[in-house]
Amino acid sequence: MNTKVKYFYSNKINKLLNSENYPHAEKLLKAYLKDESLPINEKSKIYELLGIINYQTGNYPLSKRYYNISLKYNINNINSLVNLGNILIIENRFFEAINLMKKHLKISPNRTEILKLLISCYSFIGDITHSKIIFEKLLSTNSVDEQLFVDYAYGYILNKQFDIAKKIILNGLNRYPESFVLIDAYEEFSDIELNIKEIKKTLLIPFLRNIHDLTFVKAGTLLTENMCIRGYFNFEIEKGLDLIKILQDNHYPINNSTMLAAICEYFTTISISDSDFTLNTIASFYNVSKNKLKKHIQLIEQNYNETIESFLSDINLFYNIELDKISEELGDFDE
């Protein structure tokens, strides 16, 4: 492709992307790819742009495919790598993102963009040991931005170490004293801490009076803390605890409290989200095997079919009532 034609394509595509005319931009990019003389780095860039277009239009599976092709043409295309990692994070596939970043870190050691994503991923699964090592390394080179302080601190929230999390945010505010991102995070973390104390007092302690199996006691506590941290409504937490008691009363055979909490959160939230996304999210958050979690879910659905159907019917009713209330409140607020 001669320089004049190449300039036309580049200029035209950039204008289309800036104006968000994605269908036309995609059509031109695919036409551009038909040029067999294109260098591999240029092909990598085109697939990167195709990945961006499909990301912007919400087609994450196709976007990931284009980013992977882009990396095959140019393994050092950092934009495609970071964008692919961000999609995996959005999908709560933190372990996949970690493995991807570690693989590319061997090719591009100490690359700041990769290290930042690793901090976020480790924090989102509560692995503060690994996130701390990388965070302190970047901190020493002044490569830490406002959002990274928040992501890093979140790992301590997941571990219920609220004082350390808030201290990290305050350290961030020393560097970025006018950061709304950090101020909002400090307030949010403080609210989570207070909310956990209140929910434990009003919901968990009364619930535990009717639980006699230690596995189910631990599961109830874990479920309450984790659902509080991620901002669930009180009625959702209450229904999750209800299911733990139902499974105890039905003598469900399980001795893993973490898996039990994950199971009950799954059934509590499945009514309002995609099943596979929910499965990935909960397996990652509780750090349990997705396959084992799926097997437990299938076993419960098979052996306690009527119980689960009744539970889901009740929680759907709760969702309808509570969400209607929220809609009314928001409507009043707008007025």
KEVEX-977853 format. One record per residue: residue number from 1; residue in one letter; y, z, x of N, C-alpha, C in turn. Coordinates in steps of 0.05 Angstrom, whole numbers. Each point is the difference from the previous one (the first is absolute). Last residue first. Layout:
NODE   i aa   n_py   n_pz   n_px  ca_py  ca_pz  ca_px   c_py   c_pz   c_px
NODE NUM  a      Y      Z      X      Y      Z      X      Y      Z      X
...
***
This chain:
NODE   i aa   n_py   n_pz   n_px  ca_py  ca_pz  ca_px   c_py   c_pz   c_px
NODE 335  e    295    832   -753     21      1    -20     23     19     10
NODE 334  d    -80     -8     50     16    -25      2     24      0    -19
NODE 333  f    -63     71     -3     16      2     24     18    -25      3
NODE 332  d    -62      5    -70     22     18     -5     19      1     24
NODE 331  g    -79    -49      9     18    -13    -19     24     17     -6
NODE 330  l    -69     36     52     15    -20     16     20    -15    -18
NODE 329  e    -57     61    -42     18     14     18     18    -19     16
NODE 328  e    -70    -36    -53     22     11    -17     21     14     17
NODE 327  s    -77    -30     44     16    -22     -9     23      8    -17
NODE 326  i    -63     65     25     16     -8     23     18    -23     -7
NODE 325  k    -62     27    -65     21     21      4     18     -8     23
NODE 324  d    -74    -53    -14     19     -5    -22     23     20      2
NODE 323  l    -72     10     58     17    -22      8     20     -8    -21
NODE 322  e    -63     69    -19     18      8     22     19    -23      8
NODE 321  i    -68    -17    -65     19     20    -10     21      6     21
NODE 320  n    -71    -58     24     18    -12    -21     21     19     -9
NODE 319  y    -65     32     60     18    -19     13     19    -12    -20
NODE 318  f    -68     56    -33     20     15     14     20    -18     13
NODE 317  l    -74    -40    -40     18     11    -20     23     16     12
NODE 316  n    -67    -31     56     16    -23     -9     20      9    -21
NODE 315  i    -64     62     30     22     -3     20     17    -24     -7
NODE 314  d    -75     19    -55     19     22     -1     24     -5     19
NODE 313  s    -72    -60      2     14     -3    -25     22     22     -3
NODE 312  l    -59      4     73     19    -22      3     16     -4    -25
NODE 311  f    -69     65     -3     21      8     18     21    -21      3
NODE 310  s    -76    -21    -50     17     19    -14     23     10     17
NODE 309  e    -64    -55     40     15    -16    -20     19     19    -16
NODE 308  i    -59     40     61     22    -14     14     16    -17    -20
NODE 307  t    -76     46    -33     20     19     10     24    -14     13
NODE 306  e    -74    -52    -28     15     10    -23     22     20      9
NODE 305  n    -59    -33     68     16    -21    -13     17     10    -22
NODE 304  y    -57     35     78     17     16    -17     19    -19    -16
NODE 303  n    -66    -34     61    -14     24    -10     17     17    -19
NODE 302  q     34    -84     41    -27     -5    -11    -12     24    -14
NODE 301  e     83      5     46      3    -18    -23    -26     -5    -14
NODE 300  i     -1     49     81     12     16    -22      3    -17    -25
NODE 299  l    -31    -43     77    -20     19     -9     11     17    -23
NODE 298  q     58    -60     43    -20    -15    -16    -21     19    -11
NODE 297  i     63     36     59     14     -9    -25    -20    -14    -18
NODE 296  h    -29     25     86      3     23    -17     12     -8    -27
NODE 295  k     -7    -67     64    -26      7    -10      1     25    -18
NODE 294  k     79    -29     45     -8    -19    -21    -27      8    -12
NODE 293  l     29     48     74     17      7    -23     -8    -18    -24
NODE 292  k    -39    -19     82    -11     25    -11     15      8    -25
NODE 291  n     33    -74     48    -26     -7    -12    -13     25    -13
NODE 290  k     81      9     49      5    -14    -25    -27     -6    -14
NODE 289  s     17     84     66    -11    -27      0      4    -13    -28
NODE 288  v     71     73     33    -28      0     -6    -10    -29     -1
NODE 287  n     93     45     11    -16     -6     24    -30      3     -6
NODE 286  y     79      7    -60    -18     23      4    -17     -3     25
NODE 285  f     62    -69    -22     15     25     -1    -17     25      5
NODE 284  s    -39    -88     -6     17      3     24     13     27      1
NODE 283  a    -50    -22    -76    -18      2     23     15      5     25
NODE 282  i     49    -18    -78    -11     27      0    -19      4     24
NODE 281  t     39    -86    -12     21     20      3    -12     28      3
NODE 280  n    -57    -73    -21     10     -2     27     19     23      6
NODE 279  l    -29     -9    -89    -22      8     17      8      1     30
NODE 278  t     60    -35    -64     -2     29     -2    -22     11     18
NODE 277  f     10    -93     -6     23     12     14     -2     30      0
NODE 276  d    -64    -46    -50     -5     -3     29     23     11     16
NODE 275  s      8      1    -95    -22     18      9     -4     -3     30
NODE 274  d     96    -11    -51    -23    -16      7    -22     16     13
NODE 273  s     68     52    -65      1    -16     24    -25    -16      4
NODE 272  i     19     68    -70     26    -12      4      2    -17     25
NODE 271  s    -79     51    -29     10    -13    -25     26    -15      4
NODE 270  i    -46     54     68    -10    -27     -3     11    -14    -24
NODE 269  t     13     94     34     21    -20      4     -9    -29     -7
NODE 268  t    -56     81     -5     26      8    -12     20    -22      0
NODE 267  f    -85     -8     43     -3     -2    -29     26      7    -15
NODE 266  y     -1      9     95     -5    -28     -8     -1     -3    -30
NODE 265  e      6     86     38     26    -14      1     -4    -29     -9
NODE 264  c    -77     51      9     15      9    -24     28    -13      0
NODE 263  i    -57    -16     75    -13    -11    -25     18      6    -24
NODE 262  a     24     38     83      6    -28     -1    -11    -13    -25
NODE 261  a    -20     90     16     28     -3     -6      8    -29     -3
NODE 260  l    -87     19     30      3      7    -28     29     -3     -9
NODE 259  m    -21    -12     91    -10    -23    -17      4      6    -29
NODE 258  t     20     70     58     20    -22      4     -8    -25    -17
NODE 257  s    -59     76      4     24      5    -16     21    -22      2
NODE 256  n   -109      3      9     23     -9     17     25      2    -17
NODE 255  n    -92     14    -30      8     23     17     23     -7     18
NODE 254  i    -56    -31   -100     17     -8     23      8     25     15
NODE 253  p    -49    -31    -98    -10      8     27     17    -10     23
NODE 252  y     21     31   -106      0    -24     17     -8      8     28
NODE 251  h      5     51    -90    -17      4     24     -3    -25     17
NODE 250  n     55     21    -81    -22    -19     -3    -19      0     25
NODE 249  d     78     54     -2    -15      8    -24    -24    -18     -6
NODE 248  q     60    -23     71    -14     25      6    -18      9    -23
NODE 247  l     55    -75    -13    -22     -6     18    -16     25      8
NODE 246  i     77     11    -52    -20    -15    -16    -24     -6     17
NODE 245  k     76     38     42    -15     20    -16    -22    -14    -16
NODE 244  i     56    -56     48    -15     16     19    -17     21    -15
NODE 243  l     62    -51    -49    -24    -15      7    -18     15     20
NODE 242  d     84     37    -24    -18      0    -23    -27    -14      6
NODE 241  l     71     -5     62    -14     26      1    -20      3    -23
NODE 240  g     54    -76      0    -17     -1     23    -17     26      3
NODE 239  k     68     -3    -65    -24    -16     -9    -20     -3     23
NODE 238  e     83     42     19    -16     17    -18    -25    -15    -10
NODE 237  i     61    -47     53    -13     20     16    -18     18    -18
NODE 236  e     54    -62    -43    -21    -14     15    -16     20     17
NODE 235  f     76     31    -48    -23     -4    -18    -22    -15     14
NODE 234  n     81     16     47    -16     25     -4    -24     -5    -18
NODE 233  f     38    -83     57     10     18    -21    -19     24     -3
NODE 232  y      8    -50     96    -12     -3    -26     14     19    -20
NODE 231  g     16    -17    100     19     -2    -22    -12     -5    -27
NODE 230  r    -37     17     93      6    -28     -6     14     -4    -27
NODE 229  i    -23     87     33     13    -13     23      7    -29     -7
NODE 228  c    -51     51    -62     28      9      2     15    -15     21
NODE 227  m    -92    -14     -7     14    -13    -22     29      8     -1
NODE 226  n    -55     42     64      3    -28      6     15    -15    -22
NODE 225  e    -22     93    -11     19     -4     22      6    -30      4
NODE 224  t    -65     23    -64     26      9     -9     21     -5     22
NODE 223  l    -91    -18     20     10    -19    -20     29      8     -8
NODE 222  l    -47     60     55      7    -24     15     13    -21    -19
NODE 221  t    -34     79    -38     23      6     17     10    -25     14
NODE 220  g    -79     -6    -50     23      4    -18     25      6     16
NODE 219  a    -82     -7     47      8    -27    -11     25      3    -18
NODE 218  k    -41     79     33     14    -15     22     10    -27    -10
NODE 217  v    -53     49    -60     25     15      5     17    -15     21
NODE 216  f    -86    -32    -18     18     -7    -21     27     15      2
NODE 215  t    -70     20     60      7    -28      4     21     -9    -20
NODE 214  l    -37     87     -8     19     -2     21      9    -29      5
NODE 213  d    -32     42    -95    -12    -14     22     21     -5     22
NODE 212  h     21     39    -86    -17     19     16    -13    -12     24
NODE 211  i     88     -8    -78    -16    -15     19    -16     20     18
NODE 210  n     69     20    -67    -23    -10    -14    -19    -16     18
NODE 209  r     83     38     29    -13     23    -13    -26     -9    -14
NODE 208  l     62    -62     42    -20     12     18    -15     23    -12
NODE 207  f     74    -42    -46    -23    -18      1    -23     14     16
NODE 206  p     86     41     -3    -15      3    -26    -25    -16      0
NODE 205  i     54    -12     77    -11     27     -2    -14      5    -26
NODE 204  l     45    -84     13    -24      4     17    -12     27     -3
NODE 203  l     82    -26    -49    -24    -15     -7    -25      8     16
NODE 202  t     89     43     10     -3     -5    -29    -26    -14     -8
NODE 201  k     22     23     93      3     24    -16     -6     -5    -30
NODE 200  k     -1    -71     62    -22     18      6      2     25    -18
NODE 199  i     70    -61     -4    -23    -10    -13    -25     17      5
NODE 198  e     82     22     44      2      4    -29    -25     -9    -15
NODE 197  k      7    -14     94     -1     29     -6      0      5    -30
NODE 196  i     12    -88     29    -28      8      5     -3     30     -6
NODE 195  n     87    -37     -4    -17     -9    -23    -29      9      4
NODE 194  l     63     15     69      5     18    -23    -18     -7    -23
NODE 193  e     -4    -57     75     -9     27      7      3     20    -23
NODE 192  i     34    -88    -10    -29      0      0    -11     28      6
NODE 191  d     93    -14      7     -9      0    -28    -30      1     -2
NODE 190  s     38     -9     85      5     27    -10     -9      2    -29
NODE 189  f     -4    -84     39    -20     17     12      3     29     -9
NODE 188  e     65    -63    -27    -26     -6    -12    -21     18     10
NODE 187  e     86      5     39      0     11    -27    -27     -5    -14
NODE 186  y     11    -37     85      1     29      2     -1     13    -28
NODE 185  a      7    -94      5    -27      9      8     -1     31      2
NODE 184  d     84    -42    -16    -18     -2    -24    -28     11      6
NODE 183  i     60     -6     72      9     21    -19    -18      0    -25
NODE 182  l    -13    -68     64    -10     26      9      8     23    -18
NODE 181  v     30    -88    -21    -29     -1      1    -11     28      8
NODE 180  f     92    -17      3     -9      7    -27    -31      0     -1
NODE 179  s     67     15     86    -22    -15    -11     -9     10    -27
NODE 178  e     69     28     70      9    -10    -26    -22    -16    -14
NODE 177  p    -10     40     89     10     21    -17      9    -10    -28
NODE 176  y    -66    -26     81     13    -17    -21     11     19    -21
NODE 175  r    -37     39     77      6    -27     11     14    -17    -20
NODE 174  n    -25     86    -25     16      4     24      8    -26     12
NODE 173  l    -61      2    -72     28      1     -9     19      7     24
NODE 172  g    -94     -1     15     10    -27     -6     29      0     -8
NODE 171  n    -41     82     11      3    -13     26     10    -29     -3
NODE 170  l    -23     45    -78     25     11     11      5    -11     28
NODE 169  i    -82    -22    -40     22    -13    -14     27     10     10
NODE 168  i    -76     42     33      1    -27     10     23    -16    -13
NODE 167  k    -18     86    -32     12      2     26      2    -28     13
NODE 166  k    -46     10    -81     29      2     -5     15      2     27
NODE 165  a    -94     -2      3     10    -25    -12     30      1     -3
NODE 164  i    -44     79     27      1    -20     22     11    -26    -10
NODE 163  d    -13     67    -65     21      8     19      3    -20     23
NODE 162  f    -71    -11    -64     27     -7    -10     22      7     19
NODE 161  q   -105    -18     -3     16     13     20     30     -7     -5
NODE 160  k    -84    -33    -45     13     23    -12     15     17     21
NODE 159  n    -44    -88      9    -14     23     11     12     26    -10
NODE 158  l     40    -81    -25    -28     -3     -9    -17     23     10
NODE 157  i     89     -4     30     -1      6    -29    -29     -1    -10
NODE 156  y     16    -30     86      0     30     -1      0     10    -29
NODE 155  g      9    -92     17    -27      8      8     -3     30     -1
NODE 154  y     84    -40    -16    -17     -1    -23    -29      9      7
NODE 153  a     69    -13     66      1     26    -13    -20      2    -23
NODE 152  y     12    -83     44    -13     19     17     -2     27    -13
NODE 151  d     49    -67    -44    -29     -6      0    -15     20     16
NODE 150  v     94      7      2    -11      7    -27    -30     -4      0
NODE 149  f     46    -27     77      1     30     -2    -13      8    -27
NODE 148  l     13    -91     12    -23     10     15     -1     30      1
NODE 147  q     73    -45    -40    -24     -1    -17    -24     10     15
NODE 146  e     84     -7     47      0     21    -22    -26      0    -15
NODE 145  d    -11    -37     98     21     -4    -20     -2     21    -22
NODE 144  v    -30    -12    111     -7     11    -26     23     -4    -20
NODE 143  s     -9    -17     99    -10    -22    -16     -7      9    -29
NODE 142  n     30     44     90     20     -5    -21     -8    -23    -18
NODE 141  t    -54     42     70     13    -25      7     21     -8    -20
NODE 140  s    -53     79     -9     10      2     27     14    -26      9
NODE 139  l    -43      5    -84     24     17      0     12      1     27
NODE 138  l    -83    -43    -12     22    -17     -9     26     16      0
NODE 137  k    -78     48     21      4    -21     20     23    -18     -7
NODE 136  e    -27     66    -60     14     12     23      5    -20     22
NODE 135  f    -51    -28    -75     28      6     -8     16     11     24
NODE 134  i    -93    -15      9     15    -25      1     29      5     -7
NODE 133  i    -58     74     -4     -1    -11     28     18    -25      1
NODE 132  k    -14     40    -85     18     16     17      1    -12     28
NODE 131  s    -61    -36    -64     28     -8     -5     19     15     18
NODE 130  h    -92     22      4      6    -26     12     29     -9     -5
NODE 129  t    -28     83    -37     -6      0     29      8    -26     13
NODE 128  i      4     15    -95     24      7     15     -4      1     30
NODE 127  d    -44    -42    -91     -9      3     28     24      6     18
NODE 126  g     -4    -21    -99      1     28      8     -9      5     29
NODE 125  i     13    -84    -50    -27     11     -4     -1     29     10
NODE 124  f     81    -49      7     -8     -4    -28    -28      9     -6
NODE 123  s     36      1     90     13     20    -17    -10     -2    -29
NODE 122  y    -29    -65     61    -12     26      6     11     22    -17
NODE 121  c     40    -85     -8    -28      0    -10    -14     27      5
NODE 120  s     88    -14     35      0      1    -29    -28      2    -11
NODE 119  i      9    -12     93     10     26     -8     -1      3    -31
NODE 118  l    -21    -84     35    -21     19      5      8     28     -8
NODE 117  l     64    -68     -2    -18     -3    -22    -24     19      3
NODE 116  k     62     -4     70     13     11    -24    -19     -1    -24
NODE 115  l    -27    -40     81     -1     29      2     12     13    -25
NODE 114  i      6    -93     10    -27      8     -5     -3     30     -1
NODE 113  e     83    -38     24     -5     -5    -29    -28      9     -7
NODE 112  t     28      6     92     12     20    -18     -7     -5    -29
NODE 111  r    -60    -23     87     18    -15    -17     11     19    -22
NODE 110  n    -65     18     75     26     13     -3     20    -16    -17
NODE 109  p    -80    -59     33      2     29      3     29     10     -3
NODE 108  s    -57    -86    -31     28      5      5      5     31      3
NODE 107  i    -88    -30     -9     11    -26      9     29      4      7
NODE 106  k    -48     72    -36    -14     -7     26     12    -26     12
NODE 105  l     27     29    -85     13     16     20    -13     -5     28
NODE 104  h    -35    -38    -81     22    -15     12     16     16     21
NODE 103  k    -72     42    -46    -11    -25     13     22    -15     14
NODE 102  k     23     75    -51    -13      8     25    -11    -24     15
NODE 101  m     37    -13    -87     21      6     20    -12      7     27
NODE 100  l    -60    -15    -73     14    -25      7     21      5     22
NODE  99  n    -46     74    -36    -18    -16     17     14    -26      9
NODE  98  i     47     55    -61     -2     13     26    -18    -16     19
NODE  97  a      8    -29    -89     25     -5     14     -1     13     28
NODE  96  e    -72     16    -58      0    -28      8     25     -7     16
NODE  95  f     -4     85    -38    -19     -2     22     -3    -29     10
NODE  94  f     55     19    -76     11     11     25    -19     -3     24
NODE  93  r     18    -37    -98    -23     -5     18      8      8     28
NODE  92  n     54     -3    -85    -12     26      8    -26     -4     17
NODE  91  e     66    -67    -32    -25      1    -14    -16     26      6
NODE  90  i     82    -16     43      6     -2    -28    -25      3    -17
NODE  89  i    -11     -8     93     11     27     -7      7      1    -30
NODE  88  l    -28    -82     35    -23     18      0      9     29     -8
NODE  87  i     67    -65     13    -15     -5    -25    -24     19     -2
NODE  86  n     50      3     79     15     12    -22    -14     -5    -27
NODE  85  g    -35    -40     79     -4     29      0     14     13    -23
NODE  84  l     14    -91     13    -27      4     -9     -6     30     -1
NODE  83  n     82    -25     36      0     -5    -29    -28      4    -12
NODE  82  v     10      8     94     14     22    -14     -1     -4    -30
NODE  81  l    -35    -70     53    -16     24      4     12     24    -16
NODE  80  s     47    -82      4    -24     -3    -17    -16     26      1
NODE  79  n     74     -4     57      9      0    -28    -24     -1    -19
NODE  78  i    -13     -9     95      4     28     -9      9      2    -29
NODE  77  n    -56    -70     62     20     -3    -21      4     28    -13
NODE  76  n    -64    -27     71     24     16      6     22     -2    -21
NODE  75  i    -83    -50     -1     -8     28     -3     24     19      6
NODE  74  n    -11   -102    -36     16     14     20     -4     30     -3
NODE  73  y    -53    -61    -50     15    -20     16     16     13     23
NODE  72  k    -45     55    -60    -21    -15     14     13    -22     17
NODE  71  l     53     53    -57     -8     15     24    -21    -15     15
NODE  70  s     28    -36    -82     23      0     19     -8     13     26
NODE  69  i    -59      5    -72     -1    -26     12     22     -2     21
NODE  68  n     -1     78    -50    -23     -1     18     -3    -27     14
NODE  67  y     67     10    -66      7     16     24    -23      0     20
NODE  66  y    -14    -41    -84     18    -16     17      7     15     25
NODE  65  r    -52     46    -63    -15    -23     11     17    -16     19
NODE  64  k     39     69    -50    -16     11     23    -15    -23     13
NODE  63  s     47    -22    -77     19      7     21    -15     10     25
NODE  62  l    -48    -15    -80      7    -25     14     19      5     23
NODE  61  p    -22     75    -52    -24    -11     13      5    -26     15
NODE  60  y     72     42    -50     -7     13     25    -25    -12     12
NODE  59  n     76    -29    -69    -27     -9      4    -10     11     27
NODE  58  g     91      9    -40    -20     20     -8    -29     -9      3
NODE  57  t     88    -42     26     -8     -6    -28    -23     17     -9
NODE  56  q     35      9     88     23      3    -18     -7     -6    -29
NODE  55  y    -66    -14     67      6     29     -2     23      4    -20
NODE  54  n    -22    -87     22    -19     11    -18      2     30     -3
NODE  53  i     58    -45     61      4    -10    -27    -19     13    -20
NODE  52  i    -12     19     92     24     13    -11      5     -9    -29
NODE  51  g    -69    -42     48     -7     27     -6     23     15    -13
NODE  50  l     15    -85     33    -16     -2    -25     -9     28     -9
NODE  49  l     45     -6     82     18     -5    -22    -14     -2    -27
NODE  48  e    -53      7     78     15     25     -4     19     -2    -24
NODE  47  y    -44    -77     29    -18     17    -16     12     28     -4
NODE  46  i     48    -59     54     -1    -11    -27    -18     17    -18
NODE  45  k      6     21     92     25      6    -14     -1     -9    -29
NODE  44  s    -71    -24     57     -1     29     -5     24      8    -16
NODE  43  k     -3    -87     32    -18      4    -23     -2     29     -8
NODE  42  e     48    -20     77     15     -8    -23    -17      2    -26
NODE  41  n    -40     18     83     20     21     -6     16     -7    -25
NODE  40  i    -61    -64     35    -14     22    -14     20     23     -7
NODE  39  p     35   -102      6    -11     19     19    -11     24    -16
NODE  38  l      5   -101    -41     13     26      0    -12     19     21
NODE  37  s    -26    -93    -29     11      5     26     14     27      3
NODE  36  e    -39    -38    -82    -21      8     19     11      7     28
NODE  35  d     41      4   -102      7    -12     26    -20     10     21
NODE  34  k      3     34    -89    -16    -24      2      5    -15     26
NODE  33  l     48     80    -32    -25      5     14    -17    -25      5
NODE  32  y     81     -2    -51      6      3     28    -26      4     16
NODE  31  a     -3      2    -94      4    -28     10      4      0     30
NODE  30  k     -4     83    -41    -27    -12      1      1    -29      8
NODE  29  l     82     46    -11    -15     11     23    -28    -12      2
NODE  28  l     54    -23    -74     10    -12     25    -16     10     24
NODE  27  k    -18     39    -84     -8    -29      0      8    -14     26
NODE  26  e     28     89    -16    -28     -1      6    -10    -29      2
NODE  25  a     89     15    -27     -3      6     28    -30     -1      8
NODE  24  h     22    -11    -90      8    -24     15     -4      5     30
NODE  23  p    -19     73    -59    -18    -22     -4      6    -25     17
NODE  22  y     59     78      3    -25      2     15    -19    -23     -6
NODE  21  n    103     28     -4    -14    -23    -13    -27     -3     14
NODE  20  e     75     64     20    -25      9    -14    -12    -23    -16
NODE  19  s     76     -1     64      6     -2    -29    -23      8    -17
NODE  18  n    -10      0     94     23     17     -5      8     -1    -30
NODE  17  l    -69    -57     29     -9     28      2     23     19     -7
NODE  16  l     19    -92      6    -16      5    -23    -10     29     -1
NODE  15  k     48    -30     76     18      1    -24    -16      6    -25
NODE  14  n    -48    -13     80     16     25      1     18      3    -24
NODE  13  i    -48    -80      9    -18     22     -7     15     26      0
NODE  12  k     45    -78     29     -5     -1    -28    -17     24     -9
NODE  11  n     18    -11     92     24      6    -14     -5      2    -31
NODE  10  s    -71    -27     56      7     28      5     25      8    -16
NODE   9  y    -29    -91     -4    -19     18    -12      8     29      3
NODE   8  f     52    -64     44      3     -3    -29    -19     20    -14
NODE   7  y     -7     -9     93     24     15     -8      4      0    -30
NODE   6  k    -69    -52     35     -6     28      3     23     17     -8
NODE   5  v     12    -92      5    -16      7    -23     -6     30      0
NODE   4  k     44    -33     75     18     -3    -23    -15      8    -26
NODE   3  t    -46     -3     84     18     23     -2     17     -1    -25
NODE   2  n    -97    -48     -2     24     -1     18     19     23     -7
NODE   1  m   -110     -3     -7     24      0    -17     25      0     18
***
